[in-house]
Amino acid sequence: MRTVAPVVARGTRLVLAMAFTLFAARSHAQAQIEIKPLPESKAATITQLGAHEFTASDLQPWLDEQMGKAMSSGSIAGAVMVVVKDGNTVVSKGYGYADVAAKKPVDPASTMFRVASISKLFTWTAVMQLVEKHKLDLDADINRYLDFRIPPRDGKPVTMRDLMTHTAGFEDVLRDRYATAPASLMSNEVWLKRWVPARIYPAGDVPAYSTYGAALAGYIVQRVSGMPFDTYVERHIFTPLDMQHASFKQPLPANLQDDAAPGYRSAEASPHAFELRTAAPAGALSISGDDMARFMIAHLQYGRAGEAQLLEQASVKQMQTYLRAAIPGLPGMALGFAHMDRDGQVILGHGGDIPDFHSLVALFPEQHTGIFIATDGNPDSQLLRRLVDGFSVRYFPPLPQLKLPTLATAKTHAAQLAGRYTSSITSQSNVLALRDRFHEVQVGIASDGTLRIPQLGNEAWREVKPYVWVDDASGHRLAALMRDGTVRMWSIDTLSPTQVFLPATGWTPARIMSALTILLAVFALIVLSWPVTALLRQRGIGSALPEDDERWYRLSRIAPILYLLFAGGWALMLPRLGAPHLEMRLLLLQVVGLFAVLGTIPIAIETWRAWRTPGAWWRRISGVILLLGCLGAITFMVNFHLLGPGYNY
């Protein structure tokens, strides 16, 4: 027992010593180790060869210079430019005045611009939100979601994907798209149901920009969500993104009306009233620059802006990476976004144009960058696209490219393309067919073998790949889709996502004008001959007609007067089609045309009576000529839909 106690005592002291040593070492370690959070990593900034530094200090002066040049012409009253990158706003600036008379400057945070067709991007975003919730199927027949029917063509129905890529095949629609007073503004639903335009192309085949198609998509959003379209967008897009100066409502809510820029045709012109748009989902949006920045950021940051998740990442990727291109070598449509690609740089965007406002939004997905420009005025039609192209070249320049040589087939292929073409954005079942016939595009060949298209500009198109041409001055491209050695369609890169040109058929505009001139000359000569003949009879030259013949003769001379009035009325109406308040004038024109056609009956009777009267050589000749003229006029009226039970267009 005596030997055990010292051993236990020594063991106890050893354990205590070790515990004390460990405790001291731990305390020392805690005193020496200080945990600091690592600095937040930032994405590496890659500057392309030859690119300017993408900073506000470089960007702002360049934008000021470009906008200063544009506004020096006096055609712009006010403008806003916003640039975003990596989820942040780099530049947001207003130019000129939101209210010229009051000298109220444009404020990018609050001044609201009408952005017309850019509205469609919000409609397509709403569609994709409902696709995420499995309430919409992009490839289902849209009749599944409608309470009226869109007929198929060639057995193929219209899908939401067709609507989003402007390939549903609808003819163009103009009637009642605008209103001048809230009381006369037709709802989108009523406008859509009043008349379903003809489908003139198979679904998914021919790009043809369609306001009706986008308005139809907005109505489907309304039907599927169970709330008015503008309410849905406000709750599911504007509010989550904190967009306090954006609205589809017409007129604007009272709290926003003072922020809306009135429309100016130029800096010196008087402002126009707030324009009302019937197809609201396709073009009624009013929005500030800063609110558009939030929308761009959401689409550039995988659906997220700040704390708001507008769309799932997969939906954003689907919208941006899907491609429907009708012509190889030219840009096509993503889901809702038009490709504005330049020099290999992917650019997705959309433009908006109405008489007083012009706007353009362009996203550079690979650079997480976006730019929005809106003007109040009437600038050069190519201004906004040139600004975006200049922005792209300055900050995301392409790699040096060797100039491609002109192909040996240039003249042969140019000869195949030469000829008459019509735009795919047209109508065939109504009077717009006549108007569009006079808007044909003529492709010609210069002595050096380059293509020349005066209606589209001064470019000289040089073939650098089979059926692909380039304009060296601008860098823009033209390409054609061939089938069995003939042109099926062609377009240029600035138009190809939503518009192509198709071979024209039928009479040329010159031949149509010649036929019209002959018909009108016949009617005018017959009308003028009536008083001349009466005057000669009063002077004893020529014999008086029997009473019954005189009655039919006089009745026969009324119809050419009506035909002349009918032709003059359409000459005045054709350039104005689409404007509001034309209904009564068009109805009156239809009545005149109807009586003119009915007036052909007394002409036929008078001609028959003249051939039964001996010696009535003038009545015979004039009667036959007039009858043939009337039959020609009726053929023309029927062919171009100038007369009918309705006048939808």
C-alpha positions as CSV (number, residue, x, y, z in Angstrom):
1,M,0.0,0.0,0.0
2,R,2.9,2.3,0.7
3,T,4.3,1.8,-2.7
4,V,1.0,2.4,-4.6
5,A,0.2,5.8,-3.1
6,P,3.3,7.6,-4.5
7,V,2.6,6.0,-7.9
8,V,-1.0,7.3,-8.0
9,A,0.1,10.7,-6.8
10,R,2.6,10.9,-9.5
11,G,0.1,9.8,-12.2
12,T,-2.4,12.3,-11.0
13,R,0.1,15.1,-11.2
14,L,1.1,14.0,-14.8
15,V,-2.6,14.0,-16.0
16,L,-3.1,17.5,-14.4
17,A,0.1,18.8,-16.1
18,M,-1.0,17.4,-19.5
19,A,-4.5,18.9,-19.2
20,F,-3.0,22.3,-18.2
21,T,-0.6,22.2,-21.1
22,L,-3.4,21.4,-23.6
23,F,-5.6,24.1,-22.2
24,A,-2.8,26.6,-22.5
25,A,-2.0,25.6,-26.0
26,R,-5.7,25.8,-27.0
27,S,-6.0,29.3,-25.5
28,H,-2.9,30.4,-27.2
29,A,-4.1,29.0,-30.5
30,Q,-7.5,30.8,-30.1
31,A,-5.7,34.0,-29.4
32,Q,-3.5,33.7,-32.5
33,I,-6.1,32.6,-35.1
34,E,-8.3,35.4,-36.4
35,I,-11.0,34.3,-39.0
36,K,-11.7,36.9,-41.6
37,P,-14.2,36.5,-44.5
38,L,-12.6,36.4,-47.9
39,P,-13.4,39.3,-50.1
40,E,-16.3,38.7,-52.5
41,S,-15.0,37.4,-55.7
42,K,-15.8,39.4,-58.9
43,A,-16.2,38.1,-62.4
44,A,-13.0,38.5,-64.4
45,T,-13.2,41.4,-66.8
46,I,-12.1,40.5,-70.2
47,T,-11.4,43.3,-72.6
48,Q,-11.4,42.3,-76.2
49,L,-8.6,43.4,-78.5
50,G,-9.2,46.9,-79.6
51,A,-12.2,47.4,-77.3
52,H,-12.6,50.6,-75.2
53,E,-12.8,50.1,-71.5
54,F,-16.3,49.5,-70.5
55,T,-16.7,52.1,-67.7
56,A,-19.1,55.0,-67.1
57,S,-16.2,57.4,-67.6
58,D,-15.7,56.1,-71.1
59,L,-19.2,55.3,-72.0
60,Q,-20.9,58.5,-70.9
61,P,-18.9,60.9,-73.1
62,W,-19.4,58.7,-76.1
63,L,-23.2,58.5,-75.6
64,D,-23.3,62.3,-75.0
65,E,-21.5,62.8,-78.3
66,Q,-23.7,60.5,-80.3
67,M,-26.9,61.9,-78.8
68,G,-25.7,65.4,-79.2
69,K,-25.2,64.9,-83.0
70,A,-28.7,63.3,-83.2
71,M,-30.4,66.1,-81.4
72,S,-28.6,68.9,-83.2
73,S,-31.0,68.4,-86.2
74,G,-33.9,69.5,-84.0
75,S,-35.9,66.4,-84.9
76,I,-35.8,65.1,-81.3
77,A,-37.5,66.8,-78.4
78,G,-36.3,64.4,-75.7
79,A,-34.5,61.1,-75.3
80,V,-33.3,58.6,-72.8
81,M,-30.3,56.2,-72.9
82,V,-29.7,53.4,-70.4
83,V,-26.9,50.8,-70.3
84,V,-26.7,47.9,-67.9
85,K,-23.9,45.3,-67.3
86,D,-23.5,42.5,-64.9
87,G,-26.7,43.3,-63.0
88,N,-25.9,47.0,-62.6
89,T,-26.9,50.2,-64.3
90,V,-23.7,51.7,-65.8
91,V,-25.3,54.8,-67.5
92,S,-28.8,56.2,-67.2
93,K,-29.3,59.7,-68.7
94,G,-32.0,61.8,-70.2
95,Y,-31.5,64.3,-73.0
96,G,-33.7,67.3,-74.0
97,Y,-37.1,67.9,-72.6
98,A,-40.0,65.7,-71.5
99,D,-42.2,68.9,-71.8
100,V,-40.7,71.4,-74.2
101,A,-43.1,74.3,-73.3
102,A,-42.4,73.9,-69.6
103,K,-38.7,73.2,-70.1
104,K,-39.1,70.0,-68.1
105,P,-36.0,67.8,-68.6
106,V,-36.1,64.1,-69.3
107,D,-35.6,62.2,-66.1
108,P,-34.6,58.5,-66.8
109,A,-36.1,57.5,-63.5
110,S,-39.6,58.9,-64.1
111,T,-40.2,60.2,-67.7
112,M,-42.3,57.6,-69.5
113,F,-41.9,57.0,-73.2
114,R,-44.2,55.0,-75.5
115,V,-42.2,52.1,-76.7
116,A,-44.7,50.6,-79.1
117,S,-43.7,47.1,-80.2
118,I,-41.1,46.6,-77.4
119,S,-44.3,46.0,-75.5
120,K,-44.3,42.5,-77.0
121,L,-41.2,41.5,-75.0
122,F,-43.3,41.9,-71.8
123,T,-46.1,39.8,-73.4
124,W,-43.7,37.0,-74.3
125,T,-42.2,37.2,-70.8
126,A,-45.8,36.7,-69.4
127,V,-46.3,33.8,-71.7
128,M,-43.1,32.1,-70.5
129,Q,-44.2,32.6,-66.9
130,L,-47.4,30.6,-67.6
131,V,-45.4,28.0,-69.5
132,E,-43.3,27.5,-66.3
133,K,-46.6,26.9,-64.4
134,H,-47.6,24.4,-67.0
135,K,-50.6,26.5,-67.9
136,L,-49.4,27.0,-71.5
137,D,-47.7,24.7,-74.0
138,L,-45.6,26.4,-76.6
139,D,-46.3,23.7,-79.2
140,A,-50.0,23.2,-78.6
141,D,-52.8,24.4,-80.9
142,I,-53.7,27.9,-79.5
143,N,-57.4,27.1,-80.0
144,R,-57.1,25.1,-76.8
145,Y,-56.8,28.4,-74.9
146,L,-59.3,30.5,-76.9
147,D,-63.0,31.0,-76.9
148,F,-63.1,31.6,-80.7
149,R,-61.4,29.7,-83.4
150,I,-58.3,30.3,-85.5
151,P,-58.7,28.0,-88.6
152,P,-55.8,25.8,-89.6
153,R,-53.9,26.1,-92.9
154,D,-52.7,23.1,-94.8
155,G,-53.8,21.0,-91.8
156,K,-51.3,22.9,-89.4
157,P,-52.7,24.9,-86.5
158,V,-51.1,28.0,-85.0
159,T,-48.9,27.4,-81.8
160,M,-47.6,29.9,-79.3
161,R,-44.1,29.2,-80.7
162,D,-45.4,30.4,-84.1
163,L,-46.8,33.6,-82.5
164,M,-43.5,34.3,-80.6
165,T,-41.5,33.9,-83.9
166,H,-43.9,35.8,-86.2
167,T,-44.5,32.7,-88.3
168,A,-48.2,32.1,-87.7
169,G,-48.9,33.1,-91.3
170,F,-51.4,35.9,-90.6
171,E,-52.0,38.6,-93.2
172,D,-51.5,42.2,-92.0
173,V,-54.2,44.0,-90.1
174,L,-54.6,47.8,-89.9
175,R,-58.3,48.6,-89.2
176,D,-59.1,50.0,-85.8
177,R,-55.6,49.6,-84.3
178,Y,-55.6,53.2,-83.0
179,A,-58.1,55.4,-81.3
180,T,-58.2,59.1,-80.5
181,A,-60.4,59.0,-77.4
182,P,-60.8,56.5,-74.5
183,A,-64.5,56.3,-75.3
184,S,-63.8,55.0,-78.8
185,L,-61.0,52.7,-77.7
186,M,-61.9,49.1,-78.6
187,S,-60.7,46.4,-76.2
188,N,-58.1,43.9,-77.3
189,E,-60.6,41.1,-77.0
190,V,-63.3,42.8,-79.1
191,W,-60.7,43.7,-81.7
192,L,-59.4,40.2,-82.0
193,K,-62.8,38.6,-82.3
194,R,-64.3,41.1,-84.7
195,W,-62.4,39.7,-87.7
196,V,-59.8,36.9,-87.9
197,P,-57.4,37.7,-90.7
198,A,-56.6,35.1,-93.3
199,R,-53.6,32.9,-92.9
200,I,-51.7,33.4,-96.1
201,Y,-48.6,31.2,-95.2
202,P,-48.2,27.8,-93.6
203,A,-47.3,28.0,-89.9
204,G,-43.6,28.1,-89.1
205,D,-42.7,28.8,-92.7
206,V,-42.5,32.6,-93.7
207,P,-41.6,35.3,-91.2
208,A,-44.2,38.0,-91.3
209,Y,-44.4,40.5,-88.4
210,S,-47.8,40.3,-86.9
211,T,-49.4,42.7,-84.5
212,Y,-52.5,40.5,-84.5
213,G,-50.4,37.5,-83.4
214,A,-48.9,39.3,-80.4
215,A,-52.3,40.7,-79.4
216,L,-53.7,37.1,-79.6
217,A,-50.9,36.0,-77.2
218,G,-51.9,38.7,-74.8
219,Y,-55.5,37.6,-74.9
220,I,-54.4,34.0,-74.2
221,V,-52.4,35.3,-71.1
222,Q,-55.6,37.0,-70.0
223,R,-57.7,33.8,-70.5
224,V,-55.3,31.4,-68.8
225,S,-54.4,33.7,-65.9
226,G,-58.0,34.7,-65.2
227,M,-57.2,38.4,-65.0
228,P,-57.0,41.3,-67.4
229,F,-53.7,41.4,-69.3
230,D,-52.5,44.8,-67.9
231,T,-53.3,43.6,-64.4
232,Y,-51.3,40.4,-64.9
233,V,-48.3,42.2,-66.1
234,E,-48.5,44.7,-63.3
235,R,-48.6,42.0,-60.6
236,H,-46.2,39.5,-62.1
237,I,-43.6,41.7,-63.9
238,F,-43.8,45.4,-62.8
239,T,-44.3,44.9,-59.1
240,P,-41.7,42.1,-58.5
241,L,-39.1,44.3,-60.4
242,D,-40.2,47.4,-58.6
243,M,-41.1,49.1,-61.9
244,Q,-43.1,52.1,-60.7
245,H,-43.1,54.0,-63.9
246,A,-44.4,51.3,-66.3
247,S,-47.9,50.7,-67.4
248,F,-50.1,49.2,-70.2
249,K,-53.1,51.1,-69.1
250,Q,-54.7,53.6,-71.5
251,P,-55.0,56.4,-70.5
252,L,-52.3,56.1,-67.9
253,P,-53.3,56.0,-64.2
254,A,-53.7,59.5,-62.7
255,N,-50.5,59.2,-60.6
256,L,-48.4,58.6,-63.7
257,Q,-50.0,61.0,-66.2
258,D,-47.7,63.9,-65.3
259,D,-44.6,61.7,-66.0
260,A,-45.7,60.7,-69.6
261,A,-43.8,62.5,-72.3
262,P,-46.2,64.0,-74.9
263,G,-45.5,63.1,-78.4
264,Y,-43.5,65.5,-80.6
265,R,-42.7,65.2,-84.3
266,S,-39.8,67.6,-83.7
267,A,-38.4,69.8,-81.0
268,E,-40.3,72.8,-82.4
269,A,-43.6,71.0,-83.1
270,S,-46.7,71.1,-80.8
271,P,-47.2,68.0,-78.8
272,H,-49.7,65.3,-79.7
273,A,-52.2,63.7,-77.5
274,F,-51.6,60.3,-75.8
275,E,-52.0,57.7,-78.6
276,L,-54.4,54.9,-77.8
277,R,-53.6,51.4,-79.1
278,T,-56.3,48.8,-79.5
279,A,-53.9,45.8,-79.6
280,A,-52.5,46.7,-76.2
281,P,-50.3,43.6,-75.6
282,A,-48.6,44.4,-78.9
283,G,-47.8,48.1,-78.4
284,A,-49.4,50.0,-75.5
285,L,-46.5,50.1,-73.0
286,S,-45.3,53.4,-71.4
287,I,-42.1,53.0,-69.5
288,S,-39.2,55.0,-68.0
289,G,-35.5,54.3,-68.8
290,D,-34.7,53.0,-65.3
291,D,-37.6,50.6,-65.3
292,M,-36.5,49.2,-68.7
293,A,-33.1,48.8,-67.1
294,R,-34.6,46.5,-64.5
295,F,-36.3,44.4,-67.2
296,M,-33.1,44.1,-69.2
297,I,-31.1,43.0,-66.1
298,A,-33.7,40.3,-65.3
299,H,-33.3,38.8,-68.8
300,L,-29.5,39.2,-68.7
301,Q,-29.1,37.7,-65.2
302,Y,-30.8,34.4,-65.8
303,G,-34.2,35.7,-64.8
304,R,-33.2,37.5,-61.7
305,A,-33.0,41.2,-60.8
306,G,-32.1,42.0,-57.2
307,E,-34.3,39.9,-55.0
308,A,-36.9,39.2,-57.7
309,Q,-36.9,36.1,-59.8
310,L,-38.8,37.0,-63.0
311,L,-38.3,33.8,-64.8
312,E,-36.5,30.5,-64.2
313,Q,-33.0,30.2,-65.6
314,A,-34.2,27.5,-68.0
315,S,-36.9,29.7,-69.4
316,V,-34.5,32.6,-70.0
317,K,-32.1,30.2,-71.7
318,Q,-34.9,28.8,-73.9
319,M,-36.0,32.3,-75.0
320,Q,-32.4,33.3,-75.9
321,T,-31.1,30.1,-77.5
322,Y,-34.0,29.0,-79.6
323,L,-33.7,30.0,-83.2
324,R,-36.1,30.0,-86.1
325,A,-34.4,31.4,-89.2
326,A,-36.1,31.1,-92.6
327,I,-33.0,31.9,-94.7
328,P,-29.6,30.3,-94.0
329,G,-26.9,32.9,-93.4
330,L,-29.3,35.6,-91.9
331,P,-30.5,36.2,-88.4
332,G,-33.8,34.7,-87.3
333,M,-36.1,34.9,-84.3
334,A,-35.4,33.7,-80.8
335,L,-38.5,33.2,-78.6
336,G,-39.9,36.7,-78.7
337,F,-36.5,38.4,-79.3
338,A,-35.2,39.3,-82.7
339,H,-31.6,38.5,-83.5
340,M,-29.7,41.7,-84.3
341,D,-26.4,39.9,-84.5
342,R,-23.4,41.7,-86.0
343,D,-19.9,40.4,-86.8
344,G,-20.5,37.2,-84.9
345,Q,-21.7,39.0,-81.8
346,V,-25.1,37.7,-80.6
347,I,-27.5,40.6,-80.0
348,L,-31.1,40.0,-79.1
349,G,-33.6,42.9,-79.1
350,H,-36.7,44.6,-80.4
351,G,-37.6,48.0,-81.8
352,G,-40.7,50.1,-81.4
353,D,-41.9,52.8,-83.7
354,I,-45.0,55.0,-83.7
355,P,-45.2,58.5,-85.3
356,D,-43.9,60.4,-82.3
357,F,-41.8,57.8,-80.4
358,H,-39.0,55.5,-81.5
359,S,-37.1,53.0,-79.3
360,L,-34.8,50.1,-79.4
361,V,-33.6,47.6,-76.8
362,A,-30.6,45.4,-77.4
363,L,-29.2,42.6,-75.2
364,F,-25.7,41.2,-75.4
365,P,-26.3,37.9,-73.5
366,E,-22.6,36.7,-73.7
367,Q,-21.5,40.1,-72.3
368,H,-24.4,40.4,-69.7
369,T,-24.9,43.8,-71.2
370,G,-28.0,45.7,-72.5
371,I,-28.7,49.1,-74.0
372,F,-32.1,50.9,-74.3
373,I,-32.6,54.0,-76.3
374,A,-35.9,55.9,-76.7
375,T,-36.6,59.2,-78.5
376,D,-39.5,61.5,-78.5
377,G,-39.5,63.0,-82.0
378,N,-38.9,62.0,-85.6
379,P,-35.2,61.2,-86.1
380,D,-33.5,59.4,-89.0
381,S,-35.1,56.0,-89.2
382,Q,-31.7,54.2,-89.0
383,L,-30.4,56.3,-86.0
384,L,-31.1,53.8,-83.2
385,R,-29.7,50.8,-85.1
386,R,-26.6,52.8,-85.9
387,L,-26.1,53.7,-82.3
388,V,-26.4,50.1,-81.2
389,D,-24.0,49.0,-84.0
390,G,-21.5,51.7,-82.9
391,F,-21.9,50.6,-79.3
392,S,-21.2,47.0,-80.3
393,V,-18.1,47.9,-82.3
394,R,-16.7,50.2,-79.6
395,Y,-17.0,47.8,-76.7
396,F,-17.2,44.4,-78.2
397,P,-15.3,44.6,-81.5
398,P,-15.0,41.6,-83.7
399,L,-11.7,39.9,-84.5
400,P,-10.0,41.2,-87.6
401,Q,-11.6,39.6,-90.7
402,L,-10.1,39.1,-94.1
403,K,-12.2,40.6,-96.8
404,L,-13.9,37.8,-98.6
405,P,-13.5,37.8,-102.4
406,T,-16.3,38.2,-104.8
407,L,-17.5,34.8,-106.1
408,A,-17.1,33.9,-109.7
409,T,-20.9,33.1,-109.7
410,A,-21.8,36.7,-108.7
411,K,-23.3,37.8,-112.0
412,T,-25.1,34.5,-112.6
413,H,-26.6,34.4,-109.2
414,A,-27.5,38.1,-109.3
415,A,-29.4,37.5,-112.5
416,Q,-31.4,34.8,-110.8
417,L,-32.3,37.2,-108.0
418,A,-33.1,40.2,-110.2
419,G,-36.9,40.9,-110.5
420,R,-40.0,42.0,-108.6
421,Y,-40.8,41.1,-105.0
422,T,-43.4,41.8,-102.4
423,S,-43.0,42.0,-98.6
424,S,-44.2,39.1,-96.6
425,I,-46.0,41.6,-94.3
426,T,-49.0,42.0,-96.6
427,S,-52.6,41.2,-97.1
428,Q,-54.3,39.2,-99.8
429,S,-58.0,39.1,-98.8
430,N,-58.7,42.8,-98.6
431,V,-58.0,46.2,-100.1
432,L,-54.5,46.3,-98.6
433,A,-53.5,43.9,-101.5
434,L,-53.9,46.9,-103.9
435,R,-52.0,49.3,-101.6
436,D,-49.1,46.8,-101.2
437,R,-48.9,46.1,-104.9
438,F,-47.6,49.6,-105.3
439,H,-44.9,48.9,-102.7
440,E,-43.1,46.3,-104.6
441,V,-39.3,46.0,-104.2
442,Q,-37.2,45.8,-107.4
443,V,-33.9,44.0,-107.3
444,G,-31.6,45.2,-110.1
445,I,-28.0,44.5,-111.1
446,A,-25.2,47.1,-111.5
447,S,-22.6,46.9,-114.3
448,D,-20.1,45.4,-111.8
449,G,-22.5,42.6,-110.9
450,T,-23.5,43.9,-107.5
451,L,-27.2,43.9,-106.5
452,R,-29.0,47.2,-106.1
453,I,-32.3,47.6,-104.3
454,P,-33.3,51.3,-104.3
455,Q,-36.3,50.9,-102.0
456,L,-34.0,49.6,-99.2
457,G,-31.1,52.0,-99.5
458,N,-27.9,52.7,-101.4
459,E,-26.1,49.5,-100.5
460,A,-24.0,47.6,-103.2
461,W,-24.5,43.9,-102.5
462,R,-21.5,41.8,-103.4
463,E,-21.7,38.0,-103.4
464,V,-19.2,36.4,-101.0
465,K,-20.8,33.0,-100.5
466,P,-23.3,31.1,-102.6
467,Y,-26.5,33.3,-102.5
468,V,-25.1,35.4,-99.7
469,W,-24.2,39.0,-100.4
470,V,-22.5,41.7,-98.3
471,D,-22.4,45.5,-98.4
472,D,-18.8,46.4,-97.7
473,A,-19.6,49.9,-96.4
474,S,-22.0,48.8,-93.7
475,G,-21.1,45.2,-93.2
476,H,-24.8,44.2,-93.6
477,R,-25.7,41.0,-95.4
478,L,-28.3,39.8,-97.9
479,A,-29.2,36.2,-98.6
480,A,-31.6,34.2,-100.6
481,L,-33.3,30.9,-100.1
482,M,-33.3,29.0,-103.4
483,R,-35.5,26.1,-104.5
484,D,-34.8,24.2,-107.9
485,G,-32.8,27.2,-109.2
486,T,-35.5,29.8,-108.4
487,V,-35.7,32.3,-105.6
488,R,-38.2,31.3,-102.9
489,M,-37.5,34.3,-100.6
490,W,-34.7,36.7,-99.7
491,S,-34.0,39.3,-97.1
492,I,-31.3,41.5,-95.4
493,D,-30.0,40.9,-91.9
494,T,-31.8,44.0,-90.4
495,L,-35.2,42.7,-91.5
496,S,-34.9,38.9,-91.8
497,P,-36.2,37.9,-88.3
498,T,-39.6,39.3,-89.1
499,Q,-39.8,40.1,-92.8
500,V,-38.7,38.5,-96.1
501,F,-39.4,39.3,-99.7
502,L,-41.3,36.9,-102.0
503,P,-41.4,36.8,-105.8
504,A,-44.2,39.1,-107.1
505,T,-46.9,37.7,-109.3
506,G,-49.6,39.3,-111.4
507,W,-49.5,42.6,-113.1
508,T,-46.7,45.1,-112.5
509,P,-47.6,48.4,-110.8
510,A,-46.9,50.1,-114.1
511,R,-49.3,47.9,-115.9
512,I,-52.0,48.4,-113.3
513,M,-51.6,52.1,-113.6
514,S,-51.9,51.9,-117.4
515,A,-55.1,49.9,-117.1
516,L,-56.5,52.3,-114.6
517,T,-55.6,55.3,-116.7
518,I,-57.3,53.8,-119.7
519,L,-60.5,53.0,-117.7
520,L,-60.6,56.4,-116.1
521,A,-59.9,58.1,-119.5
522,V,-62.9,56.2,-121.0
523,F,-65.2,57.2,-118.2
524,A,-64.0,60.8,-118.3
525,L,-64.4,61.1,-122.1
526,I,-67.9,59.6,-122.0
527,V,-68.9,61.9,-119.2
528,L,-67.6,64.9,-121.1
529,S,-69.2,63.8,-124.3
530,W,-72.7,64.0,-122.7
531,P,-72.9,67.8,-122.5
532,V,-71.2,68.2,-125.8
533,T,-73.7,65.9,-127.5
534,A,-76.6,67.8,-125.8
535,L,-75.2,71.1,-127.0
536,L,-74.8,69.9,-130.6
537,R,-78.4,68.7,-130.6
538,Q,-79.6,72.1,-129.4
539,R,-77.8,73.6,-132.4
540,G,-79.5,71.3,-134.8
541,I,-76.6,68.9,-135.3
542,G,-77.9,65.4,-134.8
543,S,-81.4,64.2,-134.3
544,A,-83.2,64.1,-131.0
545,L,-83.7,60.7,-129.4
546,P,-87.1,59.1,-128.8
547,E,-88.3,59.6,-125.3
548,D,-87.6,56.0,-124.1
549,D,-84.1,56.0,-125.7
550,E,-83.4,59.4,-124.1
551,R,-84.2,58.0,-120.7
552,W,-81.9,55.0,-121.0
553,Y,-79.2,57.2,-122.6
554,R,-79.2,59.6,-119.6
555,L,-79.2,56.7,-117.1
556,S,-76.2,55.2,-118.9
557,R,-74.2,58.4,-118.4
558,I,-74.6,58.3,-114.6
559,A,-72.5,55.2,-114.0
560,P,-69.2,56.6,-115.4
561,I,-69.6,59.5,-113.1
562,L,-70.0,57.1,-110.1
563,Y,-67.0,55.1,-111.2
564,L,-64.9,58.3,-111.4
565,L,-66.0,59.2,-107.9
566,F,-65.3,55.7,-106.6
567,A,-61.8,55.8,-108.0
568,G,-61.1,59.2,-106.6
569,G,-62.4,58.2,-103.2
570,W,-60.1,55.1,-103.0
571,A,-57.1,57.3,-104.2
572,L,-57.7,59.4,-101.1
573,M,-58.4,56.5,-98.8
574,L,-55.6,54.1,-99.6
575,P,-52.8,56.2,-98.0
576,R,-55.0,56.8,-94.9
577,L,-56.0,53.2,-94.2
578,G,-55.4,52.4,-90.6
579,A,-56.2,55.9,-89.3
580,P,-59.2,56.2,-87.0
581,H,-62.6,57.6,-88.0
582,L,-62.6,56.3,-91.5
583,E,-65.7,54.0,-91.1
584,M,-68.3,56.5,-92.4
585,R,-66.2,57.5,-95.4
586,L,-65.5,53.9,-96.3
587,L,-69.1,53.1,-96.0
588,L,-70.1,56.0,-98.3
589,L,-67.4,54.8,-100.7
590,Q,-68.9,51.3,-100.7
591,V,-72.4,52.8,-101.5
592,V,-71.0,54.8,-104.4
593,G,-69.3,51.6,-105.8
594,L,-72.4,49.6,-105.4
595,F,-74.5,52.1,-107.4
596,A,-71.7,52.3,-110.0
597,V,-71.9,48.5,-110.5
598,L,-75.7,48.6,-110.7
599,G,-75.3,51.4,-113.2
600,T,-73.8,48.9,-115.6
601,I,-77.3,47.5,-116.2
602,P,-78.8,50.7,-117.9
603,I,-75.5,50.9,-119.9
604,A,-76.1,47.4,-121.3
605,I,-79.7,48.2,-122.1
606,E,-78.8,51.5,-123.8
607,T,-76.2,49.7,-125.9
608,W,-78.7,47.0,-126.9
609,R,-81.2,49.7,-127.9
610,A,-78.6,51.6,-129.8
611,W,-77.7,48.6,-132.0
612,R,-81.4,48.3,-132.8
613,T,-81.7,51.9,-133.9
614,P,-80.6,52.6,-137.5
615,G,-77.8,55.2,-137.9
616,A,-77.0,55.6,-134.2
617,W,-73.3,55.0,-134.8
618,W,-72.1,57.2,-131.9
619,R,-74.5,55.6,-129.4
620,R,-73.3,52.2,-130.6
621,I,-69.6,52.9,-130.4
622,S,-69.8,54.8,-127.1
623,G,-72.1,52.2,-125.6
624,V,-69.8,49.3,-126.4
625,I,-66.7,51.2,-125.2
626,L,-68.5,52.2,-122.0
627,L,-69.8,48.7,-121.3
628,L,-66.4,47.2,-121.8
629,G,-65.0,49.8,-119.4
630,C,-67.5,49.0,-116.8
631,L,-66.8,45.3,-117.1
632,G,-63.1,46.0,-116.7
633,A,-63.7,48.2,-113.7
634,I,-65.9,45.5,-112.0
635,T,-63.1,42.9,-112.6
636,F,-60.6,45.3,-111.1
637,M,-62.8,46.0,-108.1
638,V,-63.4,42.3,-107.4
639,N,-59.7,41.4,-107.9
640,F,-58.5,43.9,-105.4
641,H,-61.4,43.7,-102.9
642,L,-62.6,47.3,-103.4
643,L,-66.2,46.4,-103.0
644,G,-67.8,43.9,-100.7
645,P,-70.2,43.3,-97.9
646,G,-67.5,44.2,-95.4
647,Y,-64.4,46.3,-95.5
648,N,-62.1,44.7,-93.0
649,Y,-58.4,45.3,-93.6
